[in-house]
Amino acid sequence: MIDKIRGYFQNISPRTLGEKSTLKIKTISLLGAGSSNLNYLIHTDKKDFVFRLNIDKVRKRKTKREFMALKIIESLRIAPRVYLFDELNKIFAGSILILEYIPGKSLDKISNNLSPKIIKTLSRMIARLHSIKVDKNMSDINSEIENIRDYFREFRDYRKQLAEYIDDDRFFKMFDESSTFLFGKFGNLQFDFIRTLTHGDVQEQNIIFNKGKLKLIDFEGMSVSDPAIELAYVFVSFGKIFTHVL
């Protein structure tokens, strides 16, 4: 794989990578492998890049959506710069992104990672993202929940997922009673959803800390949604409970 990446990278125009002259590759190493992406660090004589290969055979268009998302928010400087998107390459069995490498540590690996200063900085970053006006040019960006009934459909989907891990009839009785009560009380209400761009996966592992600054990574879940959903996700996905540090 590394030899393939080396050959592919060497054939990219320097201008595509933001440089005027040819870059010399020093090392290529595996950064991380997940269920949907392979990420390699390309270290050159000028700067470092992330080679991101989509290995998800179901969500084949997610790389394109991530590329579009990063281009839309490029001026905010809260995320890696994206240099190249290649959907039709004949070398790799999947689409490719080449991104700026953001040095530093993910937020879960630093001490005092939920200090008031970090929380304020992160809040401002997310607020800037949510301030972008949604327009017709974002039609290919996923649009999330549009009405209250969609919430309950997702709620019931979670029940199926939980059934694989929890074997306790009392838990599911409580779950079903709560679902029935909430749907009966709120299922027919109409809400005016605010439509903004949301990251979709704001968690400690997707926030890079370096020299007092924060950057967001992993924008493949970016969507048009209500900012309240993003805020709720932050509170349930972080590794520490906010009330323990404030």
C-alpha positions in Angstrom: 0.0 0.0 0.0 2.8 2.5 0.9 4.5 2.0 -2.4 1.2 2.6 -4.2 0.7 5.8 -2.2 4.2 7.0 -2.9 3.8 6.5 -6.7 0.4 8.2 -6.7 1.6 11.2 -4.6 4.7 11.7 -6.7 2.5 12.2 -9.8 0.4 15.0 -8.2 1.2 18.6 -9.4 3.0 20.6 -6.7 0.5 23.5 -7.3 -2.4 21.1 -6.4 -0.7 20.6 -3.1 -0.2 24.4 -2.5 3.5 24.4 -3.5 5.5 25.9 -6.4 8.1 23.1 -6.6 8.2 19.4 -6.3 7.9 17.9 -2.8 10.3 15.2 -1.7 8.7 12.3 0.3 10.6 11.4 3.4 8.3 8.9 5.0 4.9 7.4 4.7 3.3 5.8 7.8 -0.2 4.5 8.8 -2.0 7.1 11.0 -5.0 5.1 11.8 -7.5 2.5 10.3 -11.2 2.6 11.0 -14.2 0.8 9.6 -14.6 3.3 6.8 -11.2 5.0 6.2 -7.5 4.3 6.0 -5.4 7.3 6.9 -1.7 7.6 6.1 0.8 10.4 7.1 2.9 11.6 4.2 5.9 13.4 5.6 7.7 15.6 2.9 10.6 18.1 2.9 8.1 21.0 3.0 5.0 20.0 4.9 2.9 16.9 5.9 -0.2 15.5 4.4 -2.9 13.0 5.3 -3.8 10.5 2.6 -7.4 9.4 3.3 -8.8 6.4 1.5 -12.4 5.5 1.7 -12.9 1.7 2.2 -16.6 1.9 2.9 -18.3 -0.1 0.2 -21.7 1.1 1.1 -21.2 4.9 1.6 -19.2 5.5 -1.5 -20.1 9.2 -1.8 -19.1 10.2 1.7 -15.6 11.2 0.6 -17.2 13.7 -1.9 -19.4 15.1 0.9 -16.4 15.5 3.2 -14.5 17.3 0.4 -17.4 19.7 -0.2 -17.8 20.3 3.5 -14.1 21.2 3.9 -14.2 23.5 0.9 -17.3 25.3 2.2 -15.7 26.0 5.6 -12.1 26.6 4.3 -12.2 30.3 5.1 -13.0 29.7 8.8 -9.7 28.1 9.4 -11.1 25.6 11.9 -10.3 22.5 10.0 -7.6 20.9 7.8 -7.2 22.4 4.3 -8.2 19.9 1.6 -6.0 19.7 -1.5 -7.3 16.9 -3.6 -10.4 14.7 -4.1 -10.1 11.8 -6.5 -13.2 9.7 -7.0 -12.2 7.9 -10.2 -8.6 6.7 -9.6 -7.7 3.3 -10.9 -5.0 2.5 -8.3 -7.0 2.2 -5.1 -10.4 0.5 -4.5 -12.0 3.7 -3.1 -12.1 7.5 -3.4 -9.2 9.6 -2.0 -8.8 12.8 -0.1 -5.4 14.5 0.5 -5.6 16.9 3.4 -3.3 19.1 5.5 -1.9 17.2 8.4 -2.8 18.9 11.8 -0.1 18.3 14.4 -0.9 18.0 18.0 -3.0 15.7 20.3 -6.6 14.9 20.3 -8.5 16.4 23.2 -8.9 13.1 25.0 -5.1 12.8 25.4 -4.3 16.0 27.1 -4.7 17.0 30.7 -7.2 19.7 31.8 -9.0 19.0 28.4 -12.3 20.6 29.5 -10.9 23.8 31.1 -13.1 26.9 30.8 -10.7 28.3 28.2 -10.9 25.2 26.0 -14.7 25.1 26.3 -14.9 28.7 25.3 -12.6 28.3 22.3 -14.5 25.2 21.1 -17.8 27.0 21.5 -16.6 29.9 19.3 -15.4 27.4 16.7 -18.8 25.6 16.6 -20.6 29.0 16.6 -18.6 30.1 13.5 -19.5 26.9 11.7 -23.2 27.3 12.6 -23.1 30.9 11.3 -22.6 29.9 7.7 -25.7 30.6 5.6 -27.2 27.4 4.1 -27.8 27.9 0.3 -28.5 25.9 -2.8 -24.9 25.2 -3.4 -25.0 22.9 -0.3 -27.7 20.6 -1.8 -25.3 17.6 -1.8 -24.6 18.0 1.9 -26.8 15.6 3.9 -29.9 17.1 5.4 -30.8 15.7 8.8 -33.9 15.5 10.9 -36.7 17.8 9.5 -39.6 17.0 11.9 -40.3 15.6 15.3 -41.5 12.2 14.0 -38.0 11.6 12.6 -36.7 11.8 16.2 -38.9 9.0 17.3 -38.0 6.8 14.4 -34.3 7.2 15.4 -35.3 6.5 19.0 -36.8 3.2 18.0 -33.8 2.3 15.9 -31.6 2.7 19.0 -33.8 0.1 20.7 -32.8 -2.4 18.1 -29.1 -1.6 18.5 -29.3 -1.8 22.3 -31.0 -5.2 22.1 -27.7 -6.6 20.8 -25.9 -5.6 24.0 -28.4 -5.5 26.8 -30.4 -8.5 28.1 -32.7 -7.0 30.7 -36.5 -7.0 30.2 -36.9 -4.3 32.9 -34.7 -1.9 30.9 -36.7 -2.3 27.7 -40.0 -2.0 29.5 -38.9 1.4 30.8 -37.6 2.3 27.3 -40.8 1.4 25.6 -43.0 3.1 28.3 -40.9 6.3 27.9 -41.1 6.1 24.1 -44.8 5.7 24.1 -45.3 8.6 26.6 -43.0 11.0 24.7 -44.6 10.2 21.3 -48.1 10.5 22.7 -47.2 13.9 24.3 -45.1 15.4 21.6 -45.5 13.4 18.4 -47.9 15.7 16.7 -46.2 19.0 17.7 -44.7 21.2 14.9 -41.3 22.8 15.4 -39.5 25.4 13.4 -36.0 23.9 12.9 -33.1 26.1 12.5 -31.1 25.0 9.4 -27.3 25.4 9.8 -24.2 23.5 8.9 -23.2 21.1 11.7 -20.1 19.0 12.1 -22.1 15.9 13.2 -19.4 14.2 15.3 -18.0 16.7 17.8 -16.2 14.5 20.2 -12.8 14.7 22.0 -11.1 12.4 19.4 -12.1 14.8 16.6 -10.6 17.9 18.2 -6.9 18.5 17.8 -5.0 20.7 20.4 -1.7 22.2 19.5 0.1 25.2 21.1 -3.1 26.5 22.6 -5.1 26.3 19.4 -7.9 23.9 18.5 -8.8 22.4 15.1 -11.7 20.1 14.1 -11.1 17.0 12.0 -13.2 14.3 10.4 -16.0 16.2 8.6 -17.5 13.2 6.8 -20.6 13.5 9.0 -21.2 17.2 8.3 -24.8 18.0 7.5 -27.5 20.6 7.3 -29.3 20.3 10.7 -30.4 22.1 13.8 -27.6 23.4 16.0 -29.4 22.1 19.1 -28.7 18.6 17.8 -25.0 19.3 17.7 -25.1 20.8 21.2 -26.9 17.8 22.6 -24.4 15.5 20.9 -21.5 17.3 22.5 -22.9 16.8 26.0 -23.5 13.0 25.5 -20.4 12.2 23.5 -17.6 13.7 25.6 -15.7 11.4 27.9 -16.3 13.5 31.0 -19.5 15.0 32.4 -19.4 18.8 32.1 -20.8 19.3 35.6 -17.7 17.7 37.0 -15.3 20.3 35.6 -17.3 23.5 35.8 
